[in-house]
Amino acid sequence: MTHSATASTARWRLKQPSIIPGFGMTLGFSLAYLSLIILIPVAGLLWRTAGLGWGGFFAVLTDYRTLRALYISFGTAFLAAIVNVVFGTLVAWILSRYNFPGRRLIDAMVDLPFALPTAVAGIALAALYGPNGWIGSFFMPFRIAFTPLGIVVALIFIGLPFVVRTVQPVMEELDREMEEAAATLGANRLQTIVSIVLPALTPALLTGFALAFARGVGEYGSVVFIAGNIPYVSEIAPLLIVIRLEEFNYAGATAVATIMLIISFVMLFVINFIQAWSRRRYGNG
């Protein structure tokens, strides 16, 4: 009787309405919204690319100019994301662990790339890092602007906030008693960071890397002014798509976009898989 009553009570609880009503309506609205914003445009992109056929698609894929543009876009985005993980973590550490004059100003400056139009950022970076710029002139004859290095600089600028704002809240919630306990047991500062701090930050670091990388792959406005846009040298894939559109080669443009979509999806899927593994690995530690 006790078991039967418990089972009946469990079934009754499962049938209780949700505390927040409207699940069916909100779920339908969410699916419709995602379909209009994401699924339908992606389906249209794939449908337009399918008009090329497999032969035409592989011709675009194996074109040397396309391969170089993809290599530059993904390579520079990857390097910029790595740099942002390192220095973004340092910035988050300073903002979360220390109080000093000007802290609020620095904290506000981190969000500047979010508010600044990308074209303005690109023009400013090109002026600063150009051959006659305040910074670029110090590195002559080694050039920064109008080279792939200039693209990396632009992507570091627009990607830094993603890492800082992802890592900073996690860092502020870290239990400092664990660090104190490690120091009490004889661990030096480096050992404490490697053994205590970094494992707890790993999921947040991977999330910040993924956001900065995804942002950098599709960036156009801030890059086009500092890249130089030289085919096979500093031409990014988004710019190649624009060029194909200006040539009224819509199928070729959508083919390049589809290639970027596939590569980005695969890389983000791998990153999300690593994130899930790191949460399971370090979340219970």
C-alpha positions, 0 to 999 in steps of 0.5 A, a space after each residue: 500500500 505504501 509503494 502504491 501510494 508513493 507511485 500515485 503521488 509521484 504520478 500526480 506531481 508529474 501531472 501538476 502544471 508548471 509554476 511558469 505557465 505558457 510552456 507550449 506557447 513559448 516553445 512554439 514561439 521559440 521554434 518559429 523564431 529560430 526557424 525564421 532567423 537561423 534555419 530558413 536562411 541556412 536552408 536557403 544558403 544550402 539550396 542556392 549552393 546546391 544549384 552548383 552541383 557537386 562538381 561546381 561546389 568542389 571547383 569552388 572548394 579547391 580554388 586556390 584563392 578560396 583556400 587561401 582566404 579560408 586559411 587566412 580567416 580561420 588561421 588569424 581567428 585561431 591565433 587571435 583567440 589564443 592570444 585573447 585567452 592568455 591576456 583576457 585571463 590576465 585582465 580578468 584576474 586583475 579586475 577580479 582580484 585587485 582594487 586600484 585607482 582606475 579599475 572602473 575605467 579599465 573595466 568599462 574600456 573592456 566593453 568598448 569593442 562591443 559599443 564601437 562600430 567595427 568600421 570605426 575600429 578598423 579605421 582607427 587600427 589602420 591609422 595607428 598600425 599603418 606605416 605612418 601611424 603612432 605605433 606602426 612607425 616604430 616597427 618599420 620596416 617591419 609592417 603590421 598593417 596591411 598584412 595578416 598580422 594586422 588582421 590578428 591585431 584587429 581580431 584581438 581587439 574585437 575578441 578580447 571582451 568575450 574572454 574577459 566577460 566569460 572568465 571574470 564572473 567565474 574567477 570572482 566566485 572561486 573559493 579562495 580558501 582552496 588557494 590558501 589551503 594549497 599555500 599552507 601545504 607548501 605549494 608555491 604560487 605557480 603550483 596553486 594556479 596550475 593545480 587549483 585555479 586553471 582547472 576551475 577556469 577551464 570550462 570558462 576559458 574554452 567558452 571564451 575561446 569559442 566565442 572569440 574564435 567564432 566572432 573572429 571568423 566572421 568579422 568583416 568591418 574592422 578587418 577590411 581596413 587594416 588587412 590590405 585585401 591582397 589576394 592570396 596574402 591578406 584577403 579574408 573569406 568574408 571579403 571574398 564573398 562580397 567580391 563574388 557578390 559584386 561580380 554577380 556570382 551568387 552561386 560562388 558567393 553562397 558556395 564560399 559561405 557554405 564552406 565557412 558554415 561547415 568548417 565553423 560548425 565542425 570546429 564549434 561542435 568539437 569545442 562544445 564537446 571539449 567544454 562538456 568533457 571539461 565540465 564533467 572532468 573539473 566540475 565535480 573536482 
